Amino acid sequence: MRLIPSLTGSVARPRRPLDCLVSVCFVIDRLSRAGTETQLLALIRHLDPAVVRPSLCLLDGDDPESRALLPSHCPTLTLGLKGLCRPAAVAAAVKLATFWRRNRVNVVQTYFIDSTYFATPLARLCGIRRVVQVRNNVGYWLTPVHRVIGRGFARLADVILTNSDAGREAIIKTSRRPAERVQVIENGVDVERFPPGPLPDTSRAVVRIGAVANLRPVKNIDGLVRVAQRLCRDNPRLHFEVAGDGDERSVLEAAIRQAGLEGRFVLRGAVSDIPAFLASLDMAVLCSHSESMSNALLEYMAAGRAIVATDVGANSRLVRDGREGIIVARADDDALAGGILTFRRQPDLAREMGAAARTRVQAEFSRAAMIRRFEDFYRSLGERPGKNIRARPDR
C-alpha cells in the first residue's frame, strides 16, 4: 500500500482505496471568520485522511472573504448562486452533481438554510448514501414558514447534527424527527492558539472587560452598554471593548454616545487576532439572549480569562457556576453587573477561575477532541445503513 504524508509531516497510516473512504462534501453558503465557518474549516483541515476525504462546496462564495478562506488542500467548488429561485440554480445543481460524482462523494453535510434547501434534495436525487444537516443554534430566528419547510427537509436527512443538548432539544421539537436522528457533537477550540500568559488581574488601576460577538440583537451588546453605564459611575477605571462587527453597529455607537461612554466602551470591529485581544482583557463577558455552544466562550476559557456568561444554551455546561466562572440569568442587567463587580472586588477569585477555565477546556473541549468525535461519527456512517451512532461519550 502507498504511504501518504500526514498533516504533521510524519508518515501516516496506509490509505484505503478511494471507494472505501468516507468521502464527505461540506456544503455551506459562504465562508467567514464567524463561529460555524471557523469550526468547519478547522474540521476540514484536521480530519485524518485515512478516515475521511473532505471536499467543500460554497453555494455563493464570490465575496473576497470566502475566496481568501478557501482551503487549498481539498477539492472545492464555488457556485456563485445568489438565490435558490433563480434560473442559474439549475446549472448550479448540474455542477454540484458533477462535482460529487467526480469526487466519489458518499456523504453530504449541509450548513445554514439555503445550502440545506438546495443540497439536501439534490443529494437524494443523486443517490448520495448519507445526508447530514448541521444546525448549531436553538432556532431563535425561525419563522413559522421556516419551521414548516424545515420539517420537510429534515425528513430527507439521515442525521441532524448540533453542538449542544439545548440545540438537540430544540431541533427535536421543531423538526419532529425521532430523537435518535438528532445527534450532538460538541465544539472544540484550538487551545494552542492561546499560549499561557498572565492570569487576569482585576486589582489593577484599569480593569479591561470585553466580549467577542457579532453585533446582532441576540448578542445583547446593548445590555452590556447599559451595564457599563451603571458600573462606570462608581468605577471610573473600568474599560469595555467588543471585538466583532455587524448590522447593529450604528445603533450601538449611538447608545454609547448617549450613555457618555465614548473612549470607555470601544467597538473594535472585526479583530483578526482574537488570542491577543483576549490576552489584553481581565474579564470576558458573554451576555447573549440565545446560544447553542458558544465558540467565543470556548476561546475565553482557552485564554484563561475571568468569565461572566448568561445561562443560555451550553454555557453552564462549559463554565460551571462558581468553578470556572460566574453564570447569570439571561436578560438580567443587575445579575450581569453583579458578576462583573464580584470579580472586580475579588482578584484572587478572578485568577482562580481563569486558571480553572483553561484547565477544563484543555481536558474536555480541545480541537483534537472535537475532530475525534467527528471521525467516530463518519466511521459509523460508513459501517452500515441506519446504525444509531453516538457522537460523544456519556457524561
Steps between C-alpha positions, in 0.01 A plus 500: 500500500611855429590709804390862509646787702289611795408858589794509740749384241544149643407181317130433542307179496447323168219659306206284414375482141292806407179300473541385862557844646228712650496784246322799654397812309427793729252748350471850649380837373836681523803524726578753770683520831178440695467205735334235281723573200815498715406164652431356153833614357683354800314172451595481132860587580553241772294195403713187469529431123508130577145531633332785309560660161347850521379734227328837526228677302403865551149579384603861437858574603581775249588751773868578577489351851369166373764485230776582749387227740456219244713202611772398255538140610162359393277522189281811506213631288358853505158525336442876521128441551328811636153354548331161488214616276721635223545326162869456581402249769450227238850542358638517856329170585658334196843631600462375855376156392800472266733608782358232729537231234857604420598487867306181575310673777293267718412744782364854456502727805313833478510821704246785513160529335579570133767230473274250674203581277716477188730204570281264702244408231772504232705252702200268522436530127865417432490191721745631761510235770487727807364852551591693815358838598674725754315756711713650774238725659174467689290647219422835663476656151263245343182639350182287482563450127855379557380264772257334259741485206783387727302197616470379143871535431587343835323181389749473212797489739642187657636699795468857625807614690517772760755601761304507826221327690297822480537498123401135483184555703401796283556305177302198619213733587500706180594230247294222657774252416559192718741574784754245372528696174622814678855471631733726695866561415638767728729773369868518579754781512862503384653554842849535352394833344469635854846477658506508881551852629433706810174419672239779524577772751188689601687691769685718252418868453323445166299179465424400143172320432414371156297275274538326165166523322332583174306823540152352480207540743526139622849573638356767736789742468250778567446338839875510561497874415230556763698303757817693414318831547385392844836358612713786371321750723666349809792325331669754274789264426294242312554480124277300258583369152316280249668314214258440215287677244146485369179672404441648846824702506347842436228441761759401757724796420204729565426322829863540608491873427170541680641317804804731507737208453709625205854376550393263776285264293671422168364301206818361348337357188631178347812386684725247326713416805246385758760342733683833527173686557396265780847511656451877538184448710452417865134397468316350203122533482247300299160665548302337216126442509548169314788263422547135421868434577691825485837503324575834667452344843742220413753764397451689826576178686807422290629851571454448874284807552261566790163424336148630555245329272123478472325173572404410143578200282809307605655789695447337839628169360826667399540741790374354823372776723741575783771274357613628160305824501176670597172408330221758516137513390426595141389861435570599861711818510521487880640147496749583225621806687523295819719238333740763370518670840570168672817453297591867539484468879656152523821488289602162645168350386552642149845338476379170645207468263703613199750222564222245556331597173818439302558164670144388422508598134834323450365181655157480337449747217817507294490513121663154487218355711241650265675354194503154660127526567434585135725220375313250717175635360614460137630148570159405631333645189721282285433179690141413416175677411281621782746438780431719802831666579616673814683815409643555848561297815251500783553776752 
